[in-house]
Amino acid sequence: MLLFLYTLLLFSLLHAKAGNVPCRMFGDPKYPLLFRNGDVNIGALFPIHSIETLPSFEFTQKPQLLSCSSVNLRDFRLAQIMIFAIEEINRSKSLLPNVSIGYKIYDTCSSRMSSMSATMGLMNGPEFVAGDVCNGQSPIHAIIGETESSATVILSRTTGPFKIPVISHAASCECLSNRKDYPSFFRTIASDYHQGRALAYIVKHFGWTWVGAVNSDNDYGNNGMAIFLNTAQKEGICVEYSVKFYRTEAEKLKKVVDTIKKSTAKVIVAFISFLEMGLLIDQLSIQNITGLQMVGVEGWITSKSLITPKTFRVLGGSLGFAVRKIYIEGFADYVLKAFWDTAFPCSQSQGNDSQVKLKCSKYQDLLSLKNYNEDVPEHRFSSNVYKAVYAVANSLHSLLKCKEPEGCEKDLIIQPQQVVEALKKVNFTVKMGDRVWFDSTGATIAQYEVVNWQQDSGGSIQFKPVGYYDASLPPDQHFVVNTENIIWAGGKLKKPSSVCSESCPPGTRKAALKGRPVCCYDCIPCAEGEISNETDSNNCKQCPGEYWSNAEKNKCVLKAVEFLSFTEVMGVVLVFFSLFGVGLTVLVAILFYSKKDTPIVKANNSELSFLLLFSLTLCFLCSITFIGQPTEWSCMLRHTAFGITFVLCISCVLGKTIVVLMAFKATVPGSNIMKWFGPSQQRLSVLAFTLIQLLICVLWLTISPPFPQKNTKYYKEKIILECSLGSTLGFWAVLGYIGLLAVLCFILAFLARTLPDNFNEAKFITFSMLIFCAVWITFIPAYVSSPGKFTVAVEIFAILFSSVGLLFCIFAPKCYIILLKPEQNTKQHMMGKQHLSSIDK
């Protein structure tokens, strides 16, 4: 950094005094690796070699020049495509027809130091003639490069004050989009703003919510990873770890590998430069860490130099975004012959002269590539360099006012700032059919191929396109991938899973785990009445009022409607007992009718006995009205029928009780009490008691009648279809009136139980009323506490039990005598010692 600041300061000082200060060069000049002079010149910086050897710094003698080794084939091809494009333009009659373009291509050796030295060499030129004065003119009109973003940042900041345009073919760091800091920077590759977001989209597309992240510790990796992490967070993707290293940091690389080894994530997003990726893969191979799904970026995803039998075990099945592959006609043949004949400074035919050998020694490793071009189709950045050269040529074409057939005005002096402004306006189409233009940030539109590392039947590795990302298309069409064509990590055909917690199926919801990322959660079943109908639901939805969750909790279904029906077991049993009661009552009536002239039937007003049997039949039958789906009419009928029939029944029993009391009072000499309670008065009393209940029922039905309602209070999972009482006061008035008559009847019967008679009916009436009252007193709490259809069942049970109690207690003794003791069915036996002729009616 100090070297950079010192150099910049010195250069600025020289520039300020350019008008009157002779130009002097300190140290040895930096010569380009490949060059040719022209009317206009384009500079370029490529890391053609990847290893730089530093000289000895013992300060006992002048340091030797830096030496470079290990050819970087990819960037050597970029230098070749640049020369190919320039020679193509120089032959053109339509583009810069009478102007030749020269070039100066420097090798940066993948080193910041060499890159800075090469930058100075481009801006100053290699040498000065004695007495030359600095004129402030740049020897070049534009610079193409660098390959890496960090190196491009240094290049752009260095050339920025002099407004020399820099056009990069591969520097995709979003940081370079800042026009305030880099006003003269352009690039024929898209910003990583798109690639970082696209990485998050592809991870989300495949359902990977738990991933690891590794990036180069430079501008390219740090900025790109920041975009990915920000987008991933918005898309609900959790990153288990995010680690970084630089190519010279062996300890950090070791920690990165250890982190990957210990992690549970099966997918790694690698926003890494080409050189760092090679180091990482070597370490993963050494430690036999395989089976991880790599998701990569254009910096390494199509680098054939990464492919070896060992590394494919790690990288096989990798997915990533690559610069679109574009075929450039004639280039594959050019690198085999024409380049070496016309552009390469040294060839093997130059003889054995020792000076020639010394001069050409730095080119020897490049000569080994002379007859090799199989890699050419896979060098995707070549088209970007090709476009960059043509962009500069089109800018110069407009600035030099080139016209056909006159040609260009070669005498015009072109300032670098003019080239910058011209580049902002370029809009042309290259021969491959691609349109070239720069947006407001100096970048081109984002267009990537999604490639997959696959091994074909012959064992060779192919980068098979399986999709694309195109920012020029509508948002819903930006990203497309064909999953069926993908071979996954380890050669598997099934997509790997990489989640912290498995997806929560429908019917459950996610519950976050304290202190863990949002992608780590438990799956909690939805509560009763709630559902989730999608995978990984954060919340369960409450079902609407008349709906309830199904067993799987993934759908709201109509609640089961429950009522006491004729088809269920309880309903069938109750109907059976009801009809059985009716049958018994009818049999008793038939029996009494057949024996209507016998004393046991005639005793205590046989008319009331038959009316009582009729009312008991109605009581048994009215219980059936409580069974079945409640309707408006059935609700009104069941309660009023119950109230009226039971009052009729109790009225008859009360009449019989009064008759017993009156009959024994009538045996007192001179008493004529029976004329006040004869048959007419008995019928009238029954009618009067029943009319009062009828009046209560009419008032009830008029003011607030019973009605069917859906009760959801007892059970949340089902609807109880029941009859609402309407007016609770009306219901309890009906029950209260029945109870009042029953208590009155019980008291009178209790008083008459000791009256002398061989067959004192008052005893049986007392017992029947005792059962009746006990049943209905027990009914009240049972009715109030019973839920749903059991409320109706309790009421039916009370009706049936009390009706059976009346039937058996009052009529069973008489049936016993009629059927089994006919000898006691005589007037003499019935009267005993008392004269009861007054009651034989």
Secondary structure, 3 states (H helix, E strand, C coil): CHHHHHHHHHHHHHHHCCCCCECCCCCCCCCCCEEECCCEEEEEEECCEEEEECCCCCCCCCCCCCEEEEECHHHHHHHHHHHHHHHHHHHCCCCCCCCCEEEEEEECCCCHHHHHHHHHHHHHCCCCCCCCECCCCCCCCEEECCCCHHHHHHHHHHHHHHCCCEEECCCCCHHHHCCCCCCCEEECCCCHHHHHHHHHHHHHHCCCCEEEEEEECCHHHHHHHHHHHHHHHHCCCEEEEEEEECCCCHHHHHHHHHHHHHCCCCEEEEECCHHHHHHHHHHHHHCCCCCCEEEECCCCCCCHHHCCHHHHHHHCCCEEEEECCCCCCCHHHHCCCHHHHHCCCCCHHHCCCHHHHHHHHHHHHHHCCCCCCCCHHHCCCHHHHHHHHHHHHHHHHHHCCCECCCECCCCCCCCHHHHHHHHHHCEEECCCCCEEECCCCCCCCCEEEEEEEEECCCCCEEEEEEEEEECCCCHHHCEEECHHHCCEHHHECCCCCCCCCCCCCCCEEEEECCCCCCCCEEEEECCCCEECCCCCCCCCEECCCCEEECCCCCCEEECEEECCCCCCHHHHHHHHHHHHHHHHHHHHHHHHHHCCCCHHHHCCCHHHHHHHHHHHHHHHHHHHHHCCCCCHHHHHHHHHHHHHHHHHHHHHHHHHHHHHHHHHHCCCCCCCHHHHCCHHHHHHHHHHHHHHHHHHHHHHHHHCCCEEEEECCCCCCEEEEEEECCCHHHHHHHHHHHHHHHHHHHHHHHHHCCCCCCCCHHHHHHHHHHHHHHHHHHHHHHHHHCCCHHHHHHHHHHHHHHHHHHHHHHHHHHHHHHHHCHHHCCHHHHHCCCCCHHHCC
